[in-house]
Amino acid sequence: MRPMLATKGTHVPVGDAWSHEVKWDGVRILADTLRGADATRMWSRNGNDVTPAWPEISAGPLAGRDALVDGEVIALNDRGVPDFRVLQDRIHTRKATTALRLAARIPATFMVFDLLRLDGTDLTDQPLERRRELLRDLELGGTWQVPDSYDDGQMLHDATLQQGLEGIVSKRRTSRYVLDQRSPHWVKLAHRHRQSYVVGGWRPQEGTTDRLAAVLVGEPTPDGLLYRGRVGSGIGGKQGRLLSDLLAPLATGASPFADEVPRLDALGTRWVEPTVVVDVDTHGLGYSRLRQPSFQGVRTDVRAEDL
C-alpha cells in the first residue's frame, strides 16, 4: 500500500478548481486503523511497516476506529521550521524502548491531509473537497493535526518562501485518490533545490581505507543512472558510519553510472549497487554537476525506482 504522489510543477495553478496546501519537509505516512485494534499501523511511502518508529503517533486519536489517512510526520528544527534532518535518528528505529526515548527527545507531529476510508466506507472515489470536509469533521488533535488548505496559491507560495518552509502542493478539488500513482491533479512546487539522488559509490577519508568522506550520486533517467557529482559536505562522523553500514553490503566491481565519471572523482572510489537514496541540497546543476551540494540524509522511505 503506497500513497498517491504529486507531479513536479513549474508554476502555481490558478483558478477556483484548485486548493493549496503547505508542502511539509518530513516523512510521508499512510496510517491504517481498525475498529477494536489497540494501535494504528503506519506504512511508509515505499510500503514498509514503520509503526514501531512512531509510538506517540500510532497511539493516535483514531485508534480503535476503522480509518485510513494520508499525511506527513514532521519535527521542528531550532528555528521552529519542519526539517527532515531532525527526524534522521527516528526513521530507522525499530526497537520500542529506543523509539520511546527518541520520541521524548524529538517530538513528532502527524500532519494529516487526506482521508481515504472511514467506518468501513472507501472514500477514494470521492472528490478531494469531500474527503477534506469529512477529515475536518473528525476534529483531530494532539499529535495528529489537520493543516489548513488555501484558495490563494500564490499567496501561500510567497508566505511559505518567506517563512523558510519547503514549498506548496496544489490539488484539484475534484481529484480522486489513486493509491501508488503519481497524479497530474496534484502539483508540487518546492522552494529549495533539494532533491533525491541515488548513491553509486563512496570515497574514504584521505589516509584511511574505511572511513566514508563522500558519496558519488546520480540521477535515474531513461538513459540510465547519470552522474551528478560528489557530495561530502554535511557528512559527519555519525552520518558517515550510517552510510558505511548501508553501502558495505552493496559493493560491486564496476561503476553503476551510465556516463563516464571524471577521473578525479573515480580515483579511489568504492562502487556500489545503486539502491540507496539520499537527499541533497544544492544551488542547482552546472554543466550536469550539482553546485555546492550538501548531504541532508538517507531516504529509507523512497526507492531508487521511485525517482
Stockholm file with secondary structure:
# STOCKHOLM 1.0

chainA/1-307         MRPMLATKGTHVPVGDAWSHEVKWDGVRILADTLRGADATRMWSRNGNDVTPAWPEISAGPLAGRDALVDGEVIALNDRGVPDFRVLQDRIHTRKATTALRLAARIPATFMVFDLLRLDGTDLTDQPLERRRELLRDLELGGTWQVPDSYDDGQMLHDATLQQGLEGIVSKRRTSRYVLDQRSPHWVKLAHRHRQSYVVGGWRPQEGTTDRLAAVLVGEPTPDGLLYRGRVGSGIGGKQGRLLSDLLAPLATGASPFADEVPRLDALGTRWVEPTVVVDVDTHGLGYSRLRQPSFQGVRTDVRAEDL
#=GR chainA/1-307 SS CCCCEEEECSSCCCSTTEEEEEECSSEEEEEEECTTCSSCEEEETTSCBCGGGCHHHHTCTTTTSCEEEEEEEECBCTTSCBCGGGGHHHHTCCCHHHHHHHHHHSCCEEEEEEEEEETTEECTTSCHHHHHHHHHHTCCCTTEECCCCBSCHHHHHHHHHHTTCCEEEEEETTCCCCTTCEEEEEEEEESSCEEEEEEEEEEECTTCSSCEEEEEEEEEETTEEEEEEEECTTCCHHHHHHHHHHHGGGBCSSCCCSSCCCHHHHTTCEEBCTTCEEEEECSCEETTEESSCEEEEECTTSCGGGC
#=GC SS_cons         CCCCEEEECSSCCCSTTEEEEEECSSEEEEEEECTTCSSCEEEETTSCBCGGGCHHHHTCTTTTSCEEEEEEEECBCTTSCBCGGGGHHHHTCCCHHHHHHHHHHSCCEEEEEEEEEETTEECTTSCHHHHHHHHHHTCCCTTEECCCCBSCHHHHHHHHHHTTCCEEEEEETTCCCCTTCEEEEEEEEESSCEEEEEEEEEEECTTCSSCEEEEEEEEEETTEEEEEEEECTTCCHHHHHHHHHHHGGGBCSSCCCSSCCCHHHHTTCEEBCTTCEEEEECSCEETTEESSCEEEEECTTSCGGGC
//
